[in-house]
Amino acid sequence: MSESKSLDSETLDFWQDHSPRYLEMAIRSDRHERIENPDGYGKKSRGCGDTLEIFLMIRNKRIQSVSFALSGCIHTNACANTLVQLTEDRAIAEVIEIKPQAIIDFLQTLPPHEHHCAELAVAAFHLALTDFFENQKAPWKKAYKKR
């Protein structure tokens, strides 16, 4: 009986310890999607085992859409969804310098020992932007890339 009471207390603490923004981003799943032939693609893994893939669609130097595939924890999901929130429908020039701190600040209650999840999201995003720029230089290579 004490185990279930402890679990209930932990669950309750989780919901009370986090900001509404964090909770929304942590449970959201509408951007979990693999895109065929994205304009930019980035994949990054961390030692903890989390892997994040970012798929970008870009038109007229603006990020039209961002989606992601994730193998990871709820904190990484929150950070990936926040990345979408902060970058989608914005000019590349506005978001190219995005830092993990922007994600941490937006979420408000990301635990300090989970800040590496924000770093993972930003690193995968920057890899996707790099891929986009490389595709602009040699567009014919995009058709031959394997994901």
DOKOL-825294 format. One record per residue (C-alpha): y, z, x; chain; residue in three letters; residue number from 1. Coordinates in steps of 0.2 Angstrom, whole numbers, plus 5000, padded with zeros to 4 digits. Each point is the difference from the previous one (the first is absolute). Example, Ala and Ser with C-alpha at 12.3 -4.5 7.8 and 13.67 -1.06 7.14 Angstrom:
<firos>
+------+------+------+--------+---------+-----+
!    y !    z !    x ! cadena ! residuo ! num !
+------+------+------+--------+---------+-----+
! 4978 ! 5039 ! 5062 !      A !     ALA !   1 !
! 5017 ! 4997 ! 5006 !      A !     SER !   2 !
+------+------+------+--------+---------+-----+
</firos>
This chain:
<firos>
+------+------+------+--------+---------+-----+
!    y !    z !    x ! cadena ! residuo ! num !
+------+------+------+--------+---------+-----+
! 5000 ! 5000 ! 5000 !      A !     MET !   1 !
! 5012 ! 5004 ! 5014 !      A !     SER !   2 !
! 4997 ! 4983 ! 5008 !      A !     GLU !   3 !
! 5006 ! 4991 ! 4984 !      A !     SER !   4 !
! 5015 ! 5011 ! 4998 !      A !     LYS !   5 !
! 5005 ! 4997 ! 5018 !      A !     SER !   6 !
! 4998 ! 4981 ! 4997 !      A !     LEU !   7 !
! 5011 ! 5001 ! 4985 !      A !     ASP !   8 !
! 5013 ! 5010 ! 5010 !      A !     SER !   9 !
! 5000 ! 4986 ! 5013 !      A !     GLU !  10 !
! 5001 ! 4986 ! 4988 !      A !     THR !  11 !
! 5015 ! 5009 ! 4991 !      A !     LEU !  12 !
! 5008 ! 5003 ! 5017 !      A !     ASP !  13 !
! 4999 ! 4982 ! 5004 !      A !     PHE !  14 !
! 5009 ! 4995 ! 4984 !      A !     TRP !  15 !
! 5013 ! 5013 ! 5002 !      A !     GLN !  16 !
! 5003 ! 4998 ! 5019 !      A !     ASP !  17 !
! 5005 ! 4982 ! 4999 !      A !     HIS !  18 !
! 5015 ! 4991 ! 4994 !      A !     SER !  19 !
! 4999 ! 4988 ! 4985 !      A !     PRO !  20 !
! 5003 ! 4985 ! 5011 !      A !     ARG !  21 !
! 4986 ! 5005 ! 5012 !      A !     TYR !  22 !
! 4988 ! 5003 ! 4985 !      A !     LEU !  23 !
! 5004 ! 4983 ! 4992 !      A !     GLU !  24 !
! 4998 ! 4991 ! 5017 !      A !     MET !  25 !
! 4984 ! 5009 ! 5004 !      A !     ALA !  26 !
! 4991 ! 4995 ! 4984 !      A !     ILE !  27 !
! 5007 ! 4983 ! 4997 !      A !     ARG !  28 !
! 4987 ! 4986 ! 5003 !      A !     SER !  29 !
! 5009 ! 4984 ! 4992 !      A !     ASP !  30 !
! 5003 ! 4993 ! 5018 !      A !     ARG !  31 !
! 4983 ! 5001 ! 5006 !      A !     HIS !  32 !
! 4996 ! 4981 ! 5002 !      A !     GLU !  33 !
! 4994 ! 4988 ! 5013 !      A !     ARG !  34 !
! 5011 ! 4984 ! 5000 !      A !     ILE !  35 !
! 4992 ! 4984 ! 5005 !      A !     GLU !  36 !
! 5011 ! 4991 ! 5013 !      A !     ASN !  37 !
! 5015 ! 5012 ! 5001 !      A !     PRO !  38 !
! 5015 ! 4996 ! 5009 !      A !     ASP !  39 !
! 4998 ! 5015 ! 5011 !      A !     GLY !  40 !
! 4985 ! 5011 ! 5003 !      A !     TYR !  41 !
! 4998 ! 5016 ! 5010 !      A !     GLY !  42 !
! 4986 ! 5012 ! 5002 !      A !     LYS !  43 !
! 5000 ! 5016 ! 5009 !      A !     LYS !  44 !
! 4988 ! 5015 ! 5002 !      A !     SER !  45 !
! 5002 ! 5017 ! 5006 !      A !     ARG !  46 !
! 4988 ! 5012 ! 5009 !      A !     GLY !  47 !
! 4998 ! 5010 ! 4984 !      A !     CYS !  48 !
! 4991 ! 4985 ! 4993 !      A !     GLY !  49 !
! 5014 ! 4994 ! 4988 !      A !     ASP !  50 !
! 5002 ! 4981 ! 5000 !      A !     THR !  51 !
! 5014 ! 4991 ! 4991 !      A !     LEU !  52 !
! 5002 ! 4982 ! 4997 !      A !     GLU !  53 !
! 5017 ! 4993 ! 4995 !      A !     ILE !  54 !
! 5003 ! 4983 ! 4991 !      A !     PHE !  55 !
! 5017 ! 4993 ! 4999 !      A !     LEU !  56 !
! 5007 ! 4985 ! 4989 !      A !     MET !  57 !
! 5017 ! 4995 ! 5006 !      A !     ILE !  58 !
! 5012 ! 4987 ! 4993 !      A !     ARG !  59 !
! 5018 ! 4996 ! 5006 !      A !     ASN !  60 !
! 4999 ! 5014 ! 5013 !      A !     LYS !  61 !
! 4997 ! 5013 ! 4986 !      A !     ARG !  62 !
! 4984 ! 5010 ! 4998 !      A !     ILE !  63 !
! 4994 ! 4994 ! 4983 !      A !     GLN !  64 !
! 4985 ! 5011 ! 4999 !      A !     SER !  65 !
! 4990 ! 5012 ! 5010 !      A !     VAL !  66 !
! 4982 ! 5006 ! 4997 !      A !     SER !  67 !
! 4987 ! 5009 ! 5010 !      A !     PHE !  68 !
! 4982 ! 5004 ! 5002 !      A !     ALA !  69 !
! 4996 ! 5018 ! 5006 !      A !     LEU !  70 !
! 4986 ! 5010 ! 5006 !      A !     SER !  71 !
! 5007 ! 5017 ! 5002 !      A !     GLY !  72 !
! 5007 ! 5016 ! 4993 !      A !     CYS !  73 !
! 5012 ! 5004 ! 4985 !      A !     ILE !  74 !
! 5014 ! 5002 ! 5013 !      A !     HIS !  75 !
! 4998 ! 4983 ! 5007 !      A !     THR !  76 !
! 5000 ! 4993 ! 4982 !      A !     ASN !  77 !
! 5016 ! 5009 ! 4997 !      A !     ALA !  78 !
! 5008 ! 4993 ! 5016 !      A !     CYS !  79 !
! 4994 ! 4982 ! 4996 !      A !     ALA !  80 !
! 5007 ! 5001 ! 4983 !      A !     ASN !  81 !
! 5016 ! 5006 ! 5006 !      A !     THR !  82 !
! 5001 ! 4986 ! 5013 !      A !     LEU !  83 !
! 4998 ! 4988 ! 4985 !      A !     VAL !  84 !
! 5014 ! 5009 ! 4991 !      A !     GLN !  85 !
! 5012 ! 5000 ! 5015 !      A !     LEU !  86 !
! 4997 ! 4981 ! 5006 !      A !     THR !  87 !
! 4996 ! 4990 ! 4985 !      A !     GLU !  88 !
! 5013 ! 4988 ! 4993 !      A !     ASP !  89 !
! 5011 ! 5003 ! 5015 !      A !     ARG !  90 !
! 5006 ! 4989 ! 5014 !      A !     ALA !  91 !
! 4989 ! 5000 ! 5016 !      A !     ILE !  92 !
! 5016 ! 5005 ! 5010 !      A !     ALA !  93 !
! 5002 ! 5016 ! 4989 !      A !     GLU !  94 !
! 4982 ! 5006 ! 5003 !      A !     VAL !  95 !
! 4995 ! 4994 ! 5017 !      A !     ILE !  96 !
! 5006 ! 5016 ! 5008 !      A !     GLU !  97 !
! 4991 ! 5012 ! 4987 !      A !     ILE !  98 !
! 4994 ! 5016 ! 5008 !      A !     LYS !  99 !
! 4987 ! 5012 ! 4995 !      A !     PRO ! 100 !
! 5014 ! 5013 ! 4997 !      A !     GLN ! 101 !
! 5006 ! 4989 ! 4985 !      A !     ALA ! 102 !
! 4983 ! 5002 ! 4992 !      A !     ILE ! 103 !
! 4999 ! 5019 ! 5004 !      A !     ILE ! 104 !
! 5018 ! 5002 ! 4993 !      A !     ASP ! 105 !
! 4996 ! 4991 ! 4984 !      A !     PHE ! 106 !
! 4984 ! 5009 ! 4996 !      A !     LEU ! 107 !
! 5009 ! 5017 ! 5004 !      A !     GLN ! 108 !
! 4983 ! 5010 ! 5001 !      A !     THR ! 109 !
! 4989 ! 4991 ! 5012 !      A !     LEU ! 110 !
! 4992 ! 5014 ! 5010 !      A !     PRO ! 111 !
! 5005 ! 4999 ! 5018 !      A !     PRO ! 112 !
! 4982 ! 4999 ! 5006 !      A !     HIS ! 113 !
! 4999 ! 4984 ! 4990 !      A !     GLU ! 114 !
! 5016 ! 4991 ! 5007 !      A !     HIS ! 115 !
! 4988 ! 4989 ! 5009 !      A !     HIS ! 116 !
! 4996 ! 4991 ! 4984 !      A !     CYS ! 117 !
! 5018 ! 4994 ! 4999 !      A !     ALA ! 118 !
! 4999 ! 4994 ! 5018 !      A !     GLU ! 119 !
! 4984 ! 4990 ! 4995 !      A !     LEU ! 120 !
! 5009 ! 4992 ! 4985 !      A !     ALA ! 121 !
! 5015 ! 4995 ! 5010 !      A !     VAL ! 122 !
! 4989 ! 4993 ! 5014 !      A !     ALA ! 123 !
! 4989 ! 4990 ! 4988 !      A !     ALA ! 124 !
! 5017 ! 4993 ! 4992 !      A !     PHE ! 125 !
! 5007 ! 4995 ! 5017 !      A !     HIS ! 126 !
! 4984 ! 4991 ! 5005 !      A !     LEU ! 127 !
! 5001 ! 4991 ! 4983 !      A !     ALA ! 128 !
! 5018 ! 4995 ! 5004 !      A !     LEU ! 129 !
! 4995 ! 4994 ! 5018 !      A !     THR ! 130 !
! 4986 ! 4990 ! 4992 !      A !     ASP ! 131 !
! 5013 ! 4992 ! 4988 !      A !     PHE ! 132 !
! 5012 ! 4996 ! 5015 !      A !     PHE ! 133 !
! 4985 ! 4992 ! 5009 !      A !     GLU ! 134 !
! 4996 ! 4990 ! 4985 !      A !     ASN ! 135 !
! 5017 ! 4993 ! 4999 !      A !     GLN ! 136 !
! 4999 ! 4994 ! 5018 !      A !     LYS ! 137 !
! 4983 ! 4991 ! 4997 !      A !     ALA ! 138 !
! 4997 ! 4999 ! 4982 !      A !     PRO ! 139 !
! 4984 ! 4989 ! 5002 !      A !     TRP ! 140 !
! 4992 ! 5015 ! 5008 !      A !     LYS ! 141 !
! 5001 ! 5010 ! 4984 !      A !     LYS ! 142 !
! 4986 ! 4990 ! 4992 !      A !     ALA ! 143 !
! 4988 ! 5004 ! 5014 !      A !     TYR ! 144 !
! 5002 ! 5019 ! 5000 !      A !     LYS ! 145 !
! 4985 ! 5010 ! 4994 !      A !     LYS ! 146 !
! 5004 ! 5017 ! 4992 !      A !     ARG ! 147 !
+------+------+------+--------+---------+-----+
</firos>
